[in-house]
Amino acid sequence: MYRLVIVDDEAIVRRGLKEKVEWDELNCEICAVGSNGIEGKEIIDRLQPDIVISDIKMPGMNGLELAEYINKKYPKIITILLSGFSEFNYAQEAVRHRVFDYLLKPIELDDLKSCIRKATDQLDTISSAHLEMKRNKDKKEDKVGLVESSIFLNVLVNGNKDIENSKRKLLDLGINLSSGLTVAFEFYDSKVNSDSHLPPFYQFAVNNILKETYRNDQIDTTIVNFETKFVVIVKFDSNIEMSQAQKQVIEVSDICEENIRKYLKKRVNVGIGKPFRGIESLHDSYITASRVLENNLFWGINRVENHSIKDKTSLSRGVILFNPELFEAVYVGDSIKSKNLLSELISTIKVYKDKSLALNTCLDFLLEILRNVPDRKMKEQVTQTITTFPGLRTFDEYIHTMFETVEMICDDVIRKRDESRNGLLDQVKGYLNTHYYDPGITLQHVSELFKISNSHLSRLFKKETGINFSEYLSIKRVKKAKEFLEIDMQLSVIEVAAKVGFYDGKYFGQVFKKYYGVTPSHFREKIKNQSKTDKVI
C-alpha cells in the first residue's frame, strides 16, 4: 500500500480528501496531513511518502515551491497539485517541476480517483523496475558488471589516455575483450530540451529493454550511459565469423528500436560503430557509432544500418548551384514561388545525403540572402539565424529554419511595398488635387514626374481605387466644374471647362452629363430656378 501526504491550508479540503475517499480501494493510506507548505516539507522530509497532494495557494511556502523542493530532493515522489485558479502559468510552472498532475478545485471525486490510479500504476511499474534492478545488483556478475561499465565509460570519454590501466583492471576482473562493436542509442526531440537527461524511470526502462532484447538473442553486452546516449558494447565470441556477428547485431538493434518505440512511446535514434579488436579500438568504434547516429538523426533515418558512411569528401562545397530565380523571388516578396524553388533546392540536397554539404549549402543560401537584404533589421535577424544554424541537429530543423527565413523576408518585402505603394498613390492624388486644371496632365506626364512606368501607375490606380487614371482625373475635374457652376454664375460653361482643364467645351459637356445626368447648361438652369424658388418662399 502506498503512503500519501495531504498538504492544504483549508481544513475543509483536508478533511474532505481524508474522509470522502476510500483510499484503501486505491491501494493508498493517508500517513500525514499538513496545513501549509512549510509543515508539509517537514512531513515529507520525515516520512518520504510515495504520493503528495498539495494545494498551490498556501502561506509561507506555496505548492509550486514545495513541488520544486520535492523534485530536487525526492524525484521519485509523485506530486499532484490542487488549485482554485486555472491560469496557464500555474500549469506551466507545475510541468517544469515534473508535477504528475494538476487538478482544479472544486475537485471532482472521479477525477481525483482516476489521477490516483494513474499514479499508483506508475509506482507499480517503477517498483517492478527497482525490484528487478535490486535482484540484479545482488548477483555477483552484476557487481562485476558495474566495475566493467565504469572502465568502459572511462575509455569512451577519454580515449586511450589511460588504456594500460583499463586493460589491467579488466584482467583483474577476468574479462577478455577480444572483439565486438558498439551501438549508440539516443532520444532526441527538437521541440523539447533534448540535452537534459531522461528521468530515472526511463533510464531503467531503456536499460532493461536493451539488456533483455540482446540477451534473448544470446548476445553478450555491457550498457554504458554516456551523456544523453545509451552505449551498448557488444562482445563477440572469438570463434564467431565477424560479418555474421555484425548482421546479427544489426537485426537485434533494430528490434531494440522497435521495442523502445512500442513500450515507451518514444522514438530513439541508433548508430552502429565499426568492429573493434581489443579495448584499444573501443573508443574508435564508439566515435564511428556516434557519427552514424548523428547522420541517421540528421536525415531522419529510422532503420538500423551498418556502420559505414559513404565518403563524400570528393564533393566540393559548390557542387549544388543555386537557381537565380529563387533569390529573385525572395527579394520581390513572391512567397509561393520562393517556397517552391526552395523545395527544389532541398530535394537536391537530399539526393547527396551528405551532412557537411547540406550545412554548407544552407549556410551559403543564408549568406547570399544576408548580402542582398537591404533592411538592417532583416540583416540582424538573418545573422542571428546563421549563428544558431550549426547547432541544429536534424535536416528537418534546417528546412524549417530556411522556410521561416524566406517567409519572414517575403512578408517584410510585401509590407514595405504596400507602404511605399500607398505613399506613392497619396503623392499622385495630391498632385492631381492641385493641378487638375492643367490640360497637359496625362498618364505619361505624371509617370515621368514621379519616375515610374506608365503601366505601373496604371495598375496602381486600378488596384487601389477601382478605376483607371484618366477616369479618376475626369471625376476630379467635373466635381470642380460643378462647384464653379454653383458658385460663380458669371462664368460661362466654356470658361468653367477651361478652368478645370478641358480644351473642348463639347467634350466637357459629354463628360459632365455622364456623371451628373444633365449637361452643364441644364445643371446651371436648375441652380438658377432653384434660387428663384427659394427667394419666393
RODO-2510 file (C-alpha; in nm, 4 decimals, decimal comma):
residues 537
     n   res          X          Y          Z
     1     m     0,0000     0,0000     0,0000
     2     y     0,1372     0,3411    -0,0992
     3     r     0,1771     0,6186     0,1604
     4     l     0,0157     0,9514     0,0823
     5     v     0,0500     1,3003     0,2365
     6     i    -0,2085     1,5799     0,2012
     7     v    -0,0958     1,9447     0,2312
     8     d    -0,3640     2,2190     0,2217
     9     d    -0,4272     2,5301     0,4312
    10     e    -0,8067     2,4815     0,4159
    11     a    -0,9295     2,2482     0,6892
    12     i    -1,2457     2,1607     0,4964
    13     v    -1,0398     2,0433     0,1986
    14     r    -0,8047     1,8383     0,4182
    15     r    -1,0984     1,6760     0,5943
    16     g    -1,2839     1,6156     0,2673
    17     l    -0,9877     1,4483     0,1000
    18     k    -0,9187     1,2357     0,4046
    19     e    -1,2747     1,1211     0,4744
    20     k    -1,4624     1,1171     0,1427
    21     v    -1,2186     0,8980    -0,0489
    22     e    -1,1956     0,5209     0,0039
    23     w    -0,8159     0,5264    -0,0013
    24     d    -0,7703     0,1557     0,0704
    25     e    -0,9575     0,0787    -0,2542
    26     l    -0,6905     0,2838    -0,4342
    27     n    -0,4090     0,0932    -0,2598
    28     c    -0,3178     0,4063    -0,0600
    29     e    -0,3134     0,5179     0,3014
    30     i    -0,3007     0,8711     0,4462
    31     c     0,0144     0,8785     0,6594
    32     a     0,0072     1,2526     0,7458
    33     v    -0,1702     1,5830     0,6805
    34     g    -0,0047     1,9272     0,6664
    35     s    -0,1756     2,2677     0,6984
    36     n     0,0837     2,4654     0,4966
    37     g     0,3866     2,4224     0,2723
    38     i     0,6478     2,4502     0,5470
    39     e     0,4732     2,1884     0,7603
    40     g     0,4317     1,9715     0,4507
    41     k     0,8048     1,9968     0,3763
    42     e     0,8903     1,8761     0,7284
    43     i     0,6474     1,5836     0,6968
    44     i     0,7937     1,4839     0,3611
    45     d     1,1495     1,5006     0,4962
    46     r     1,0479     1,2785     0,7873
    47     l     0,8236     1,0244     0,6142
    48     q     0,9319     1,0372     0,2466
    49     p     0,5888     0,9239     0,1208
    50     d     0,5095     0,7863    -0,2245
    51     i     0,2485     1,0493    -0,3203
    52     v     0,1949     1,4122    -0,2143
    53     i    -0,1300     1,6016    -0,2816
    54     s    -0,0764     1,9744    -0,2249
    55     d    -0,2664     2,2959    -0,2741
    56     i    -0,0857     2,5686    -0,4744
    57     k    -0,2020     2,8777    -0,2826
    58     m    -0,0635     2,8454     0,0716
    59     p     0,1148     3,0828     0,3120
    60     g     0,4860     3,0506     0,3852
    61     m     0,5742     2,8025     0,1104
    62     n     0,3277     2,7606    -0,1756
    63     g     0,2580     2,4405    -0,3615
    64     l     0,4846     2,5210    -0,6578
    65     e     0,7776     2,5857    -0,4233
    66     l     0,7026     2,2613    -0,2427
    67     a     0,6854     2,0759    -0,5758
    68     e     1,0222     2,2220    -0,6758
    69     y     1,1736     2,1072    -0,3460
    70     i     1,0301     1,7558    -0,3875
    71     n     1,1517     1,7335    -0,7482
    72     k     1,5061     1,8261    -0,6498
    73     k     1,5389     1,6213    -0,3285
    74     y     1,2933     1,3331    -0,3760
    75     p     1,2428     1,2878    -0,7529
    76     k     1,0729     0,9511    -0,7014
    77     i     0,7829     1,1068    -0,5061
    78     i     0,4750     1,1707    -0,7198
    79     t     0,3344     1,5228    -0,6687
    80     i    -0,0253     1,6209    -0,7509
    81     l    -0,1212     1,9894    -0,7247
    82     l    -0,4621     2,1399    -0,6496
    83     s    -0,5691     2,4940    -0,7330
    84     g    -0,8770     2,7085    -0,7495
    85     f    -0,7158     2,9064    -1,0263
    86     s    -0,6990     2,7904    -1,3879
    87     e    -0,4256     3,0274    -1,5021
    88     f    -0,1923     2,8751    -1,7578
    89     n     0,1226     2,9963    -1,5821
    90     y     0,0454     2,7727    -1,2821
    91     a     0,0080     2,4664    -1,5024
    92     q     0,3212     2,5597    -1,6965
    93     e     0,5227     2,6000    -1,3738
    94     a     0,3852     2,2709    -1,2464
    95     v     0,5083     2,0905    -1,5592
    96     r     0,8535     2,2465    -1,5146
    97     h     0,8778     2,0901    -1,1665
    98     r     0,7731     1,7499    -1,3064
    99     v     0,4376     1,7550    -1,1267
   100     f     0,2457     1,4360    -1,2062
   101     d    -0,0953     1,6016    -1,2439
   102     y    -0,2779     1,9316    -1,1861
   103     l    -0,6413     1,9312    -1,0607
   104     l    -0,8722     2,2307    -1,0312
   105     k    -1,0940     2,2995    -0,7307
   106     p    -1,3688     2,2134    -0,6622
   107     i    -1,2292     1,8636    -0,7087
   108     e    -1,4439     1,6027    -0,8822
   109     l    -1,4136     1,2745    -0,6901
   110     d    -1,3962     1,0668    -1,0094
   111     d    -1,1163     1,2867    -1,1484
   112     l    -0,9180     1,2502    -0,8254
   113     k    -0,9619     0,8722    -0,8206
   114     s    -0,8557     0,8467    -1,1837
   115     c    -0,5471     1,0553    -1,1113
   116     i    -0,4511     0,8432    -0,8080
   117     r    -0,4946     0,5206    -1,0072
   118     k    -0,2583     0,6524    -1,2756
   119     a    -0,0098     0,7490    -1,0060
   120     t    -0,0190     0,4073    -0,8400
   121     d     0,0123     0,2375    -1,1804
   122     q     0,3323     0,4324    -1,2402
   123     l     0,4579     0,3498    -0,8922
   124     d     0,3848    -0,0185    -0,9602
   125     t     0,5912    -0,0021    -1,2787
   126     i     0,8783     0,1803    -1,1112
   127     s     0,8630    -0,0577    -0,8158
   128     s     0,8944    -0,3552    -1,0509
   129     a     1,1892    -0,1925    -1,2255
   130     h     1,3571    -0,1204    -0,8910
   131     l     1,2950    -0,4745    -0,7704
   132     e     1,4484    -0,6177    -1,0845
   133     m     1,7449    -0,3847    -1,0536
   134     k     1,7922    -0,4809    -0,6892
   135     r     1,7889    -0,8509    -0,7734
   136     n     2,0473    -0,7946    -1,0423
   137     k     2,2682    -0,5940    -0,8104
   138     d     2,2598    -0,8760    -0,5592
   139     k     2,4217    -1,1071    -0,8109
   140     k     2,7956    -1,1179    -0,8242
   141     e     2,8184    -1,0864    -1,2021
   142     d     2,6187    -0,7643    -1,1913
   143     k     2,8566    -0,6193    -0,9357
   144     v     3,1403    -0,7032    -1,1706
   145     g     2,9355    -0,5507    -1,4486
   146     l     2,9233    -0,2177    -1,2699
   147     v     3,3012    -0,2072    -1,2443
   148     e     3,3270    -0,3152    -1,6063
   149     s     3,0888    -0,0356    -1,7110
   150     s     3,2982     0,2244    -1,5315
   151     i     3,6120     0,1021    -1,7107
   152     f     3,4403     0,1192    -2,0485
   153     l     3,2971     0,4623    -1,9658
   154     n     3,6479     0,5885    -1,8980
   155     v     3,7620     0,4649    -2,2409
   156     l     3,4584     0,6164    -2,4163
   157     v     3,5205     0,9533    -2,2526
   158     n     3,8985     0,9728    -2,2506
   159     g     4,0006     0,7501    -2,5384
   160     n     4,3275     0,5620    -2,4901
   161     k     4,4908     0,8070    -2,2473
   162     d     4,4820     0,5541    -1,9635
   163     i     4,4432     0,2395    -2,1713
   164     e     4,7061     0,0288    -1,9921
   165     n     4,5365     0,0870    -1,6584
   166     s     4,1998    -0,0053    -1,8123
   167     k     4,3446    -0,3264    -1,9570
   168     r     4,4912    -0,4196    -1,6181
   169     k     4,1588    -0,3643    -1,4400
   170     l     3,9753    -0,5811    -1,6944
   171     l     4,2385    -0,8512    -1,6492
   172     d     4,1878    -0,8371    -1,2709
   173     l     3,8161    -0,8952    -1,3284
   174     g     3,8905    -1,1865    -1,5587
   175     i     3,7412    -1,0081    -1,8613
   176     n     3,8956    -1,0549    -2,2042
   177     l     3,7556    -0,8012    -2,4517
   178     s     3,8806    -0,9627    -2,7711
   179     s     3,6400    -0,8152    -3,0285
   180     g     3,2980    -0,6610    -3,0750
   181     l     3,1309    -0,3387    -3,1781
   182     t     2,9377    -0,0507    -3,0220
   183     v     2,5762     0,0562    -3,0729
   184     a     2,4688     0,4062    -2,9631
   185     f     2,1034     0,4865    -2,8807
   186     e     1,9794     0,8394    -2,8136
   187     f     1,6448     1,0146    -2,7689
   188     y     1,6134     1,3488    -2,9456
   189     d     1,3230     1,5857    -2,9917
   190     s     1,3926     1,9363    -3,1236
   191     k     1,0712     2,0643    -2,9607
   192     v     1,1947     1,9980    -2,6073
   193     n     1,5221     2,0347    -2,4230
   194     s     1,6818     1,7185    -2,5558
   195     d     2,0109     1,7860    -2,3813
   196     s     1,8557     1,7137    -2,0422
   197     h     1,8854     1,3616    -1,9022
   198     l     1,5913     1,1243    -1,9096
   199     p     1,4003     1,0731    -1,5844
   200     p     1,5291     0,7770    -1,3793
   201     f     1,2279     0,5628    -1,4702
   202     y     1,3027     0,5908    -1,8418
   203     q     1,6718     0,5196    -1,7860
   204     f     1,5854     0,1994    -1,6014
   205     a     1,3282     0,1042    -1,8643
   206     v     1,5615     0,1634    -2,1609
   207     n     1,8475    -0,0242    -1,9961
   208     n     1,6167    -0,3179    -1,9241
   209     i     1,4754    -0,3239    -2,2774
   210     l     1,8223    -0,3165    -2,4331
   211     k     1,9643    -0,5753    -2,1958
   212     e     1,6733    -0,8193    -2,2369
   213     t     1,6486    -0,7823    -2,6141
   214     y     2,0172    -0,8574    -2,6755
   215     r     2,0144    -1,1312    -2,4117
   216     n     1,7187    -1,3041    -2,5787
   217     d     1,9384    -1,3453    -2,8853
   218     q     2,2347    -1,4719    -2,6792
   219     i     2,4363    -1,1537    -2,7405
   220     d     2,6731    -1,0571    -2,4597
   221     t     2,6616    -0,6827    -2,3853
   222     t     2,7620    -0,4142    -2,1388
   223     i     2,5496    -0,0971    -2,1360
   224     v     2,7025     0,2382    -2,0505
   225     n     2,5031     0,5607    -2,0041
   226     f     2,7160     0,8335    -2,1556
   227     e     2,5967     1,1967    -2,1910
   228     t     2,2458     1,1579    -2,3415
   229     k     2,3281     0,8231    -2,5026
   230     f     2,2891     0,4578    -2,4142
   231     v     2,6041     0,2930    -2,5485
   232     v     2,5811    -0,0844    -2,5913
   233     i     2,9198    -0,2560    -2,6048
   234     v     2,8634    -0,5855    -2,7844
   235     k     3,1230    -0,8526    -2,7100
   236     f     3,1824    -1,1174    -2,9774
   237     d     3,2911    -1,4743    -2,9246
   238     s     3,6390    -1,5056    -3,0686
   239     n     3,5268    -1,8084    -3,2733
   240     i     3,2358    -1,6333    -3,4481
   241     e     3,2688    -1,5008    -3,8030
   242     m     3,2726    -1,1164    -3,7937
   243     s     3,0294    -1,0449    -4,0802
   244     q     2,7768    -1,2913    -3,9377
   245     a     2,8056    -1,1296    -3,5932
   246     q     2,7576    -0,7803    -3,7409
   247     k     2,4438    -0,8911    -3,9242
   248     q     2,3003    -1,0369    -3,6055
   249     v     2,3714    -0,7185    -3,4074
   250     i     2,2049    -0,5030    -3,6747
   251     e     1,8918    -0,7200    -3,6665
   252     v     1,8676    -0,7227    -3,2859
   253     s     1,9422    -0,3481    -3,2610
   254     d     1,6514    -0,2913    -3,4963
   255     i     1,4292    -0,4932    -3,2611
   256     c     1,5563    -0,2809    -2,9684
   257     e     1,4460     0,0356    -3,1515
   258     e     1,1027    -0,1173    -3,2150
   259     n     1,0627    -0,2287    -2,8508
   260     i     1,1532     0,1151    -2,7135
   261     r     0,9050     0,2783    -2,9503
   262     k     0,6384     0,0204    -2,8601
   263     y     0,6708     0,0205    -2,4809
   264     l     0,7882     0,3748    -2,4071
   265     k     0,6105     0,5533    -2,6950
   266     k     0,9343     0,7338    -2,7776
   267     r     1,1422     0,7463    -3,0925
   268     v     1,5078     0,6565    -3,0427
   269     n     1,7935     0,7168    -3,2874
   270     v     2,0517     0,4441    -3,3433
   271     g     2,4077     0,4291    -3,4745
   272     i     2,6230     0,1174    -3,5135
   273     g     3,0014     0,1575    -3,4999
   274     k     3,2758    -0,0310    -3,6761
   275     p     3,4039    -0,3543    -3,5168
   276     f     3,6845    -0,3264    -3,2627
   277     r     3,9694    -0,5627    -3,1816
   278     g     4,0558    -0,5313    -2,8149
   279     i     3,9905    -0,2395    -2,5833
   280     e     4,2459    -0,0270    -2,7735
   281     s     3,9998     0,0284    -3,0605
   282     l     3,6845     0,0552    -2,8463
   283     h     3,6920     0,4360    -2,8474
   284     d     3,7206     0,4483    -3,2282
   285     s     3,4210     0,2169    -3,2582
   286     y     3,2191     0,4475    -3,0316
   287     i     3,3205     0,7554    -3,2332
   288     t     3,2015     0,5813    -3,5507
   289     a     2,8731     0,4819    -3,3842
   290     s     2,8182     0,8423    -3,2712
   291     r     2,8815     0,9738    -3,6228
   292     v     2,6415     0,7225    -3,7733
   293     l     2,3824     0,8127    -3,5072
   294     e     2,4222     1,1849    -3,5851
   295     n     2,3916     1,1120    -3,9567
   296     n     2,0785     0,8969    -3,9101
   297     l     1,9293     1,1562    -3,6747
   298     f     2,0101     1,4347    -3,9216
   299     w     1,8419     1,2651    -4,2178
   300     g     1,5575     1,1115    -4,0168
   301     i     1,6682     0,7531    -4,0892
   302     n     1,4727     0,5226    -3,8589
   303     r     1,6052     0,1874    -3,9757
   304     v     1,9214     0,0465    -3,8215
   305     e     2,2036     0,0332    -4,0757
   306     n     2,5637    -0,0848    -4,0953
   307     h     2,8402     0,1383    -3,9611
   308     s     2,9732     0,2520    -4,2990
   309     i     2,9010     0,6068    -4,4117
   310     k     2,9828     0,6798    -4,7734
   311     d     3,2827     0,9058    -4,8107
   312     k     3,1741     1,2252    -4,9816
   313     t     3,4888     1,4256    -4,9283
   314     s     3,5260     1,4474    -5,3055
   315     l     3,2143     1,6617    -5,3268
   316     s     3,3108     2,0258    -5,3441
   317     r     3,1274     2,2857    -5,1415
   318     g     2,9879     2,4499    -5,4512
   319     v     2,8595     2,1335    -5,6146
   320     i     2,4965     2,2422    -5,5640
   321     l     2,4275     2,5518    -5,7707
   322     f     2,1536     2,7927    -5,6707
   323     n     1,8755     2,8825    -5,9098
   324     p     1,8940     3,2646    -5,9508
   325     e     1,5141     3,2720    -5,9723
   326     l     1,4993     3,1586    -5,6072
   327     f     1,6712     3,4738    -5,4807
   328     e     1,4789     3,6948    -5,7257
   329     a     1,1508     3,5524    -5,5939
   330     v     1,2581     3,6155    -5,2333
   331     y     1,3691     3,9736    -5,2991
   332     v     1,0395     4,0643    -5,4735
   333     g     0,8346     3,9008    -5,1969
   334     d     0,6893     3,6159    -5,4055
   335     s     0,6343     3,3731    -5,1180
   336     i     0,4739     3,0916    -5,3202
   337     k     0,7434     3,0862    -5,5896
   338     s     1,0178     3,1212    -5,3261
   339     k     0,8923     2,8196    -5,1316
   340     n     0,8500     2,6088    -5,4456
   341     l     1,2063     2,6834    -5,5598
   342     l     1,3394     2,6315    -5,2075
   343     s     1,1684     2,2902    -5,2024
   344     e     1,3539     2,2040    -5,5248
   345     l     1,6852     2,3045    -5,3622
   346     i     1,6055     2,0901    -5,0556
   347     s     1,5236     1,7905    -5,2772
   348     t     1,8611     1,8295    -5,4489
   349     i     2,0424     1,8420    -5,1131
   350     k     1,8671     1,5237    -5,0002
   351     v     1,9979     1,3342    -5,3028
   352     y     2,3576     1,3567    -5,1748
   353     k     2,2794     1,2505    -4,8153
   354     d     2,5884     1,4453    -4,7049
   355     k     2,5543     1,6376    -4,3788
   356     s     2,8508     1,8694    -4,4395
   357     l     2,7311     1,9505    -4,7895
   358     a     2,3806     2,0188    -4,6530
   359     l     2,5138     2,2518    -4,3825
   360     n     2,7431     2,4391    -4,6230
   361     t     2,4730     2,4745    -4,8883
   362     c     2,2154     2,6027    -4,6393
   363     l     2,4661     2,8474    -4,4875
   364     d     2,5658     2,9695    -4,8350
   365     f     2,1984     3,0288    -4,9100
   366     l     2,1529     3,2327    -4,5919
   367     l     2,4763     3,4277    -4,6526
   368     e     2,3584     3,5165    -5,0028
   369     i     2,0303     3,6385    -4,8528
   370     l     2,2247     3,8371    -4,5916
   371     r     2,4370     4,0111    -4,8561
   372     n     2,1375     4,1299    -5,0559
   373     v     1,8715     4,2131    -4,7972
   374     p     1,8808     4,5942    -4,7658
   375     d     1,6841     4,6300    -4,4428
   376     r     1,9080     4,6486    -4,1362
   377     k     1,6615     4,4759    -3,9062
   378     m     1,6260     4,1888    -4,1539
   379     k     2,0041     4,1614    -4,1739
   380     e     2,0236     4,1296    -3,7960
   381     q     1,7594     3,8566    -3,7911
   382     v     1,9261     3,6600    -4,0713
   383     t     2,2613     3,6980    -3,8952
   384     q     2,1076     3,5584    -3,5753
   385     t     1,9688     3,2643    -3,7726
   386     i     2,3124     3,1936    -3,9213
   387     t     2,4797     3,1904    -3,5783
   388     t     2,2318     2,9335    -3,4424
   389     f     2,2220     2,7204    -3,7582
   390     p     2,5244     2,4944    -3,6884
   391     g     2,3677     2,3952    -3,3536
   392     l     2,0688     2,2329    -3,5273
   393     r     2,0865     1,8533    -3,5327
   394     t     1,8339     1,7490    -3,7983
   395     f     1,7772     1,8380    -4,1607
   396     d     1,4104     1,8961    -4,0781
   397     e     1,5277     2,1756    -3,8451
   398     y     1,7379     2,3153    -4,1329
   399     i     1,4345     2,3090    -4,3613
   400     h     1,2058     2,4700    -4,1027
   401     t     1,4591     2,7490    -4,0365
   402     m     1,5125     2,8222    -4,4077
   403     f     1,1413     2,8363    -4,4829
   404     e     1,0886     3,0626    -4,1811
   405     t     1,3622     3,2967    -4,3080
   406     v     1,2195     3,3094    -4,6615
   407     e     0,8682     3,3736    -4,5322
   408     m     0,9949     3,6459    -4,2947
   409     i     1,1735     3,8296    -4,5767
   410     c     0,8852     3,7937    -4,8243
   411     d     0,6410     3,9289    -4,5661
   412     d     0,8744     4,2229    -4,4988
   413     v     0,9110     4,2981    -4,8717
   414     i     0,5343     4,2909    -4,9236
   415     r     0,4740     4,5112    -4,6188
   416     k     0,7268     4,7700    -4,7356
   417     r     0,5893     4,7570    -5,0883
   418     d     0,2374     4,8207    -4,9610
   419     e     0,3628     5,1122    -4,7529
   420     s     0,5568     5,2505    -5,0479
   421     r     0,2702     5,1993    -5,2903
   422     n     0,0199     5,3709    -5,0658
   423     g     0,2608     5,6588    -5,0112
   424     l     0,3192     5,6957    -5,3857
   425     l    -0,0527     5,6908    -5,4620
   426     d    -0,1174     5,9570    -5,1991
   427     q     0,1508     6,1760    -5,3599
   428     v    -0,0005     6,1337    -5,7077
   429     k    -0,3509     6,2071    -5,5763
   430     g    -0,2188     6,5166    -5,4019
   431     y    -0,0608     6,6363    -5,7237
   432     l    -0,3861     6,5860    -5,9190
   433     n    -0,5827     6,7715    -5,6485
   434     t    -0,3701     7,0816    -5,7018
   435     h    -0,3033     7,0548    -6,0785
   436     y    -0,6296     6,9150    -6,2159
   437     y    -0,6809     7,2422    -6,4130
   438     d    -0,3703     7,1745    -6,6246
   439     p    -0,4920     7,0412    -6,9630
   440     g    -0,1471     6,8918    -7,0210
   441     i    -0,1834     6,6362    -6,7392
   442     t    -0,1682     6,2833    -6,8783
   443     l    -0,0682     5,9393    -6,7514
   444     q     0,2617     5,9804    -6,9341
   445     h     0,3258     6,3225    -6,7793
   446     v     0,2597     6,2053    -6,4213
   447     s     0,4598     5,8846    -6,4728
   448     e     0,7638     6,0827    -6,5806
   449     l     0,7155     6,3308    -6,2971
   450     f     0,7149     6,0547    -6,0320
   451     k     0,9720     5,8411    -6,2142
   452     i     0,7579     5,5300    -6,2529
   453     s     0,6382     5,3441    -6,5599
   454     n     0,3015     5,4121    -6,7239
   455     s     0,1954     5,0514    -6,6731
   456     h     0,2894     5,0517    -6,3029
   457     l     0,0986     5,3757    -6,2361
   458     s    -0,1995     5,2482    -6,4313
   459     r    -0,2081     4,9181    -6,2369
   460     l    -0,1636     5,1045    -5,9091
   461     f    -0,4658     5,3279    -5,9740
   462     k    -0,6810     5,0405    -6,0882
   463     k    -0,5920     4,8201    -5,7904
   464     e    -0,6237     5,0844    -5,5182
   465     t    -0,9147     5,2969    -5,6496
   466     g    -1,1056     5,0567    -5,8726
   467     i    -1,0895     5,2993    -6,1689
   468     n    -0,8176     5,3930    -6,4165
   469     f    -0,6087     5,7093    -6,4135
   470     s    -0,7995     5,9009    -6,6799
   471     e    -1,1362     5,8308    -6,5192
   472     y    -1,0032     5,9417    -6,1788
   473     l    -0,8824     6,2707    -6,3375
   474     s    -1,2141     6,3236    -6,5210
   475     i    -1,4134     6,2758    -6,1992
   476     k    -1,1858     6,5216    -6,0189
   477     r    -1,2351     6,7810    -6,2956
   478     v    -1,6149     6,7559    -6,3263
   479     k    -1,6511     6,7781    -5,9456
   480     k    -1,4582     7,1049    -5,9547
   481     a    -1,6622     7,2169    -6,2550
   482     k    -1,9839     7,1515    -6,0626
   483     e    -1,8558     7,3736    -5,7793
   484     f    -1,7768     7,6583    -6,0213
   485     l    -2,1188     7,6286    -6,1876
   486     e    -2,2893     7,6519    -5,8497
   487     i    -2,0786     7,9320    -5,7008
   488     d    -1,9950     8,1703    -5,9868
   489     m    -2,2904     8,2413    -6,2190
   490     q    -2,0821     8,4938    -6,4160
   491     l    -1,8600     8,2213    -6,5611
   492     s    -1,9748     8,0725    -6,8898
   493     v    -1,9756     7,6973    -6,9423
   494     i    -1,6766     7,7326    -7,1771
   495     e    -1,4854     7,9302    -6,9132
   496     v    -1,5661     7,6684    -6,6484
   497     a    -1,4428     7,3933    -6,8824
   498     a    -1,1129     7,5786    -6,9290
   499     k    -1,0737     7,6338    -6,5546
   500     v    -1,0883     7,2583    -6,4883
   501     g    -0,8581     7,1524    -6,7728
   502     f    -1,0891     7,0742    -7,0679
   503     y    -0,9805     7,2012    -7,4120
   504     d    -1,3081     7,1181    -7,5807
   505     g    -1,6352     7,2573    -7,4394
   506     k    -1,8402     6,9965    -7,6230
   507     y    -1,6349     6,7122    -7,4770
   508     f    -1,6644     6,8744    -7,1347
   509     g    -2,0420     6,8683    -7,1684
   510     q    -2,0392     6,4979    -7,2573
   511     v    -1,8221     6,4081    -6,9598
   512     f    -2,0283     6,6234    -6,7212
   513     k    -2,3519     6,4622    -6,8391
   514     k    -2,2012     6,1159    -6,7943
   515     y    -2,1557     6,1729    -6,4214
   516     y    -2,4438     6,4106    -6,3359
   517     g    -2,7111     6,3103    -6,5875
   518     v    -2,7505     6,6606    -6,7385
   519     t    -2,5387     6,8983    -6,9441
   520     p    -2,3557     7,1839    -6,7669
   521     s    -2,6067     7,4360    -6,9124
   522     h    -2,9077     7,2440    -6,7868
   523     f    -2,7390     7,1981    -6,4488
   524     r    -2,6891     7,5752    -6,4192
   525     e    -3,0528     7,6403    -6,5223
   526     k    -3,1657     7,4090    -6,2436
   527     i    -2,9491     7,6038    -5,9976
   528     k    -3,0986     7,9360    -6,1154
   529     n    -3,4564     7,8058    -6,0952
   530     q    -3,3899     7,6677    -5,7504
   531     s    -3,2560     8,0055    -5,6448
   532     k    -3,5744     8,1829    -5,7681
   533     t    -3,7949     7,9353    -5,5853
   534     d    -3,6000     7,9918    -5,2653
   535     k    -3,6484     8,3683    -5,2981
   536     v    -4,0272     8,3370    -5,3454
   537     i    -4,0533     8,1149    -5,0446
***
